[in-house]
């Protein structure tokens, strides 16, 4: 029982709802560029190791993740298209050429790859320069 209480307390300490002004400046700039600040439902700060990560939740169910410095990590627009300018043009062009009937609904920047999810659930993997690598099953 004590272990359960300790682990629940530890999890609760990892997540905090924060105000917009507590986002790193780089994340604030990103949000202002692509969205209206008034569309933010809430912002969550989560401890990841020694740093924090931020998740911005918009009223239209869009989720945006940033690292502790405010660097963009990912965006999940659920069923709408990721706003123009977030996904690199090389990737956007590839999708328009090969999957013209599908929207890009998710985009993530990883350490080795860039990942795009289409509206049909298909996941496409690109290298860090934006060149197509493979379809992820």
Sine and cosine of phi, psi and omega as CSV:
sin_phi,cos_phi,sin_psi,cos_psi,sin_omega,cos_omega
0.00,0.00,-0.69,0.73,0.01,-1.00
-0.89,0.46,-0.63,0.77,0.03,-1.00
-0.88,0.47,-0.66,0.75,0.02,-1.00
-0.89,0.46,-0.71,0.71,0.00,-1.00
-0.89,0.45,-0.68,0.73,-0.01,-1.00
-0.90,0.43,-0.70,0.71,-0.03,-1.00
-0.93,0.37,-0.60,0.80,0.06,-1.00
-0.92,0.40,-0.63,0.78,0.04,-1.00
-0.91,0.41,-0.66,0.75,0.01,-1.00
-0.89,0.45,-0.67,0.75,0.03,-1.00
-0.91,0.41,-0.66,0.76,-0.01,-1.00
-0.90,0.44,-0.57,0.82,0.00,-1.00
-0.95,0.31,-0.30,0.95,-0.05,-1.00
-0.99,0.17,-0.43,0.90,-0.09,-1.00
-0.91,-0.42,0.77,-0.64,0.05,-1.00
-0.64,-0.77,0.68,-0.73,0.14,-0.99
-0.99,0.14,0.76,-0.65,-0.05,-1.00
-0.81,-0.59,0.21,-0.98,0.02,-1.00
-1.00,0.04,0.35,-0.94,-0.01,-1.00
-0.81,0.59,-0.67,0.74,-0.04,-1.00
-0.91,0.42,-0.24,0.97,0.03,-1.00
-1.00,0.06,-0.17,0.99,0.10,-0.99
-0.93,0.37,0.57,-0.82,0.13,-0.99
-0.85,0.53,0.50,-0.86,-0.06,-1.00
-0.81,0.59,-0.66,0.75,-0.02,-1.00
-0.88,0.48,-0.63,0.77,0.04,-1.00
-0.93,0.36,-0.65,0.76,0.05,-1.00
-0.86,0.50,-0.68,0.73,0.00,-1.00
-0.88,0.47,-0.68,0.74,0.02,-1.00
-0.88,0.48,-0.75,0.66,-0.02,-1.00
-0.87,0.49,-0.72,0.69,-0.01,-1.00
-0.90,0.44,-0.55,0.84,-0.04,-1.00
-0.94,0.34,-0.62,0.78,-0.14,-0.99
-0.94,-0.33,-0.24,0.97,-0.08,-1.00
-0.61,-0.79,0.17,-0.99,0.14,-0.99
-1.00,-0.04,0.75,-0.66,0.01,-1.00
-0.85,0.53,-0.52,0.85,0.00,-1.00
-0.92,0.38,-0.24,0.97,0.03,-1.00
-1.00,0.09,-0.03,1.00,-0.01,-1.00
-0.96,0.27,0.80,-0.60,0.08,-1.00
-0.99,0.14,-0.77,0.63,0.08,-1.00
-0.23,-0.97,0.24,-0.97,0.01,-1.00
-0.80,-0.59,0.71,-0.70,-0.02,-1.00
-0.89,-0.46,0.72,-0.69,0.11,-0.99
-0.96,-0.28,0.78,-0.62,-0.04,-1.00
-0.82,-0.58,0.70,-0.71,0.04,-1.00
-0.98,0.21,0.81,-0.58,0.08,-1.00
-0.83,-0.55,0.99,-0.17,-0.07,-1.00
0.91,0.41,-0.83,-0.56,-0.02,-1.00
-1.00,-0.02,-0.14,0.99,-0.04,-1.00
-0.91,-0.41,0.12,-0.99,0.10,-1.00
-0.95,-0.32,0.47,-0.88,0.18,-0.98
-0.86,-0.52,0.38,-0.93,-0.04,-1.00
-0.84,-0.55,0.65,-0.76,0.12,-0.99
-0.84,-0.54,0.82,-0.58,0.03,-1.00
-0.97,-0.25,0.84,-0.55,0.01,-1.00
-0.95,-0.31,0.84,-0.53,0.03,-1.00
-1.00,-0.07,0.32,-0.95,-0.03,-1.00
-0.90,0.45,-0.40,0.92,0.01,-1.00
-1.00,-0.04,0.33,0.95,0.07,-1.00
0.98,0.21,0.14,0.99,0.09,-1.00
-0.96,0.27,0.68,-0.73,0.05,-1.00
-0.85,-0.52,0.75,-0.66,0.01,-1.00
-0.82,-0.57,0.72,-0.69,0.01,-1.00
-0.92,-0.40,0.62,-0.78,0.05,-1.00
-0.74,-0.67,0.48,-0.88,0.08,-1.00
-0.99,0.14,-0.07,-1.00,-0.10,-1.00
-0.89,0.45,-0.39,0.92,0.01,-1.00
-1.00,-0.05,-0.07,1.00,-0.02,-1.00
1.00,-0.06,0.16,0.99,0.05,-1.00
-0.96,0.29,0.70,-0.72,0.03,-1.00
-0.88,0.47,0.71,-0.70,0.06,-1.00
-0.91,-0.42,-0.72,0.69,-0.04,-1.00
-0.28,-0.96,0.30,-0.95,0.10,-1.00
-0.62,-0.78,0.69,-0.72,0.06,-1.00
-0.81,-0.59,0.94,-0.35,-0.03,-1.00
-0.99,-0.11,0.16,0.99,0.04,-1.00
0.90,0.44,-1.00,0.09,-0.07,-1.00
-0.82,-0.57,-0.02,1.00,0.04,-1.00
-0.97,-0.26,0.28,-0.96,-0.04,-1.00
-0.96,0.27,0.62,-0.78,0.12,-0.99
-0.89,0.46,0.73,-0.68,-0.04,-1.00
-0.82,0.58,0.59,-0.81,0.05,-1.00
-0.81,0.59,0.70,-0.72,0.05,-1.00
0.98,-0.21,-0.33,0.94,0.01,-1.00
-0.99,0.15,-0.73,0.68,0.03,-1.00
-0.99,0.12,0.76,-0.65,0.00,-1.00
-0.82,0.57,0.56,-0.83,-0.07,-1.00
-0.85,0.53,-0.61,0.79,0.01,-1.00
-0.87,0.49,-0.66,0.75,0.02,-1.00
-0.95,0.32,-0.70,0.71,0.01,-1.00
-0.86,0.51,-0.67,0.74,0.02,-1.00
-0.90,0.44,-0.65,0.76,0.03,-1.00
-0.87,0.50,-0.72,0.69,-0.02,-1.00
-0.91,0.42,-0.70,0.71,0.00,-1.00
-0.88,0.47,-0.57,0.82,0.00,-1.00
-0.97,0.25,-0.72,0.69,-0.13,-0.99
-1.00,-0.08,-0.40,0.92,-0.02,-1.00
-0.68,-0.73,0.86,0.50,-0.14,-0.99
-0.89,0.45,-0.35,0.94,-0.04,-1.00
-1.00,-0.09,0.14,0.99,-0.09,-1.00
-0.84,-0.55,0.65,-0.76,0.05,-1.00
-1.00,0.07,0.49,-0.87,0.20,-0.98
-1.00,0.09,0.91,-0.41,-0.05,-1.00
-0.96,-0.28,-0.28,0.96,0.06,-1.00
-0.65,-0.76,0.53,-0.85,0.06,-1.00
-0.54,-0.84,0.74,-0.68,-0.01,-1.00
-0.68,-0.74,0.61,-0.80,0.05,-1.00
-0.96,-0.29,0.89,-0.46,0.03,-1.00
-0.95,-0.31,-0.09,-1.00,0.01,-1.00
-0.95,0.30,-0.56,0.83,-0.06,-1.00
-0.89,-0.45,-0.34,0.94,-0.11,-0.99
-0.63,-0.78,0.35,-0.94,0.18,-0.98
-0.95,-0.32,0.70,-0.72,-0.08,-1.00
-0.84,-0.54,0.69,-0.73,0.04,-1.00
-0.82,-0.58,0.71,-0.70,0.14,-0.99
-0.92,-0.39,0.73,-0.69,0.01,-1.00
-1.00,-0.03,0.25,-0.97,-0.02,-1.00
-0.87,0.49,-0.36,0.93,0.03,-1.00
-1.00,0.04,0.07,1.00,0.02,-1.00
1.00,-0.03,-0.13,0.99,0.00,-1.00
-0.94,0.33,0.67,-0.74,-0.01,-1.00
-0.93,-0.38,0.79,-0.61,0.00,-1.00
-0.93,-0.37,0.68,-0.73,-0.03,-1.00
-0.94,-0.35,0.70,-0.71,0.01,-1.00
-0.78,-0.62,0.44,-0.90,0.10,-0.99
-0.97,0.26,0.05,-1.00,-0.09,-1.00
-0.93,0.37,-0.26,0.97,0.08,-1.00
-1.00,0.01,-0.13,0.99,0.04,-1.00
0.99,-0.13,0.22,0.98,0.03,-1.00
-1.00,0.03,0.69,-0.73,-0.03,-1.00
-0.87,0.49,0.70,-0.72,0.04,-1.00
-0.93,-0.37,-0.80,0.60,-0.05,-1.00
-0.16,-0.99,0.21,-0.98,0.18,-0.98
-1.00,-0.03,0.75,-0.66,0.01,-1.00
-1.00,-0.10,0.78,-0.62,-0.03,-1.00
-0.99,0.15,0.00,0.00,0.00,0.00
